[in-house]
Amino acid sequence: MKLSLRNFEHQARLSVACAVLGGLATLAALGLILRRFDWGNFMFSYNARGPIMYLLAAALGASLLLAAIGFGLGLSSAGQKKNKQSRLSWIGFFVNAGVIVAAMMTGLLFVFSRNPLILG
């Protein structure tokens, strides 16, 4: 099967695929944060010299990029007369919008609750 981005049905499928992959990346970033989150003090403690910052930036960046691409594909293919899967386009559009909001909220959680520690 040849994937053509001129075909609206392929855009709809790709939009949903981007939503799933972006959502998984956001969940991975949230998992990294919650693994070391102290609910009593509402702080996320991490080694400032460790790779956690790069992992979080990569996961949230990938999530936002994938969701933005999926959002655009869903928006451009939704409501087209030639698109037999218009419903799938709308699903991709709204799920990608939710993934964008979830990634931004995860980033804000990190920024406002971080507690960098310098460990040996």
For each residue, the residues with C-beta under 8 A, 3 or more apart:
1:
2:
3: 10 14
4: 7 10
5: 10 11 14 73
6:
7: 4 10 11
8: 11 12 77 80 82 83 85 89
9: 12 13 77 83 84 85 88
10: 3 4 5 7 13 14
11: 5 7 8 14 15 73 74 76 77 83 89
12: 8 9 15 16 73 74 77 78 83 85 86 88 89 92
13: 9 10 16 17 85 88
14: 3 5 10 11 17 18 70 73 92
15: 11 12 18 19 70 71 73 74 77 88 89 92 93 96
16: 12 13 19 20 70 74 88 91 92 95
17: 13 14 20 21 70
18: 14 15 21 22 66 67 69 70 73 92 96
19: 15 16 22 23 66 67 70 92 95 96 99
20: 16 17 23 24
21: 17 18 24 25 62 66
22: 18 19 25 26 62 63 64 65 66 67 70 96 99 100 103
23: 19 20 26 27 63 95 99 102
24: 20 21 27 28
25: 21 22 28 29 59 60 62 63 66 103
26: 22 23 29 30 59 60 63 99 102 103 106
27: 23 24 30 31
28: 24 25 31 32 59
29: 25 26 32 33 55 56 59 60 63 103 106 107 110
30: 26 27 33 34 106 109
31: 27 28 34 35
32: 28 29 35 36 52 55 56 59
33: 29 30 36 37 44 56 106 109 110 113
34: 30 31 37
35: 31 32
36: 32 33 44 45 46
37: 33 34 43 44 113
38: 41 42 43 44 45
39: 42
40:
41: 38
42: 38 39 113
43: 37 38 113 114 115
44: 33 36 37 38 109 110 113 114 115
45: 36 38 115 116 117
46: 36 50 52 53 114 115 116 117
47: 50 52 116 117 118 119
48: 53 116 117 118 119
49: 118 119
50: 46 47 53 119
51: 54 55
52: 32 46 47 55 56
53: 46 48 50 56 57
54: 51 57 58
55: 29 32 51 52 58 59
56: 29 32 33 52 53 59 60 110
57: 53 54 60 61
58: 54 55 61 62
59: 25 26 28 29 32 55 56 62 63
60: 25 26 29 56 57 63 64 103 106 107
61: 57 58 64 65
62: 21 22 25 58 59 65 66
63: 22 23 25 26 29 59 60 66 67 99 103
64: 22 60 61 67 68 100 103 104
65: 22 61 62 68 69
66: 18 19 21 22 25 62 63 69 70 99
67: 18 19 22 63 64 70 71 96 97 99 100 103
68: 64 65 71 72 96 100
69: 18 65 66 72 73
70: 14 15 16 17 18 19 22 66 67 73 74 92 95 96 99
71: 15 67 68 74 75 93 96 97 100
72: 68 69 75 76
73: 5 11 12 14 15 18 69 70 76 77 89 92
74: 11 12 15 16 70 71 77 78 89 90 91 92 93 94 96
75: 71 72 78 93
76: 11 72 73
77: 8 9 11 12 15 73 74 80 83 86 89
78: 12 74 75 83 86 89 90 93
79: 83 86 89
80: 8 77 83 86 89
81:
82: 8
83: 8 9 11 12 77 78 79 80 86 89
84: 9
85: 8 9 12 13 88 89
86: 12 77 78 79 80 83 89 90
87: 90 91
88: 9 12 13 15 16 85 91 92
89: 8 11 12 15 73 74 77 78 79 80 83 85 86 92 93
90: 74 78 86 87 93 94
91: 16 74 87 88 94 95
92: 12 14 15 16 18 19 70 73 74 88 89 95 96
93: 15 71 74 75 78 89 90 96 97
94: 74 90 91 97 98
95: 16 19 23 70 91 92 98 99
96: 15 18 19 22 67 68 70 71 74 92 93 99 100
97: 67 71 93 94 100 101
98: 94 95 101 102
99: 19 22 23 26 63 66 67 70 95 96 102 103
100: 22 64 67 68 71 96 97 103 104
101: 97 98 104 105
102: 23 26 98 99 105 106
103: 22 25 26 29 60 63 64 67 99 100 106 107
104: 64 100 101 107 108
105: 101 102 108 109
106: 26 29 30 33 60 102 103 109 110
107: 29 60 103 104 110 111
108: 104 105 111 112
109: 30 33 44 105 106 112 113
110: 29 33 44 56 106 107 113 114
111: 107 108 114
112: 108 109
113: 33 37 42 43 44 109 110
114: 43 44 46 110 111
115: 43 44 45 46
116: 45 46 47 48
117: 45 46 47 48
118: 47 48 49
119: 47 48 49 50
120:
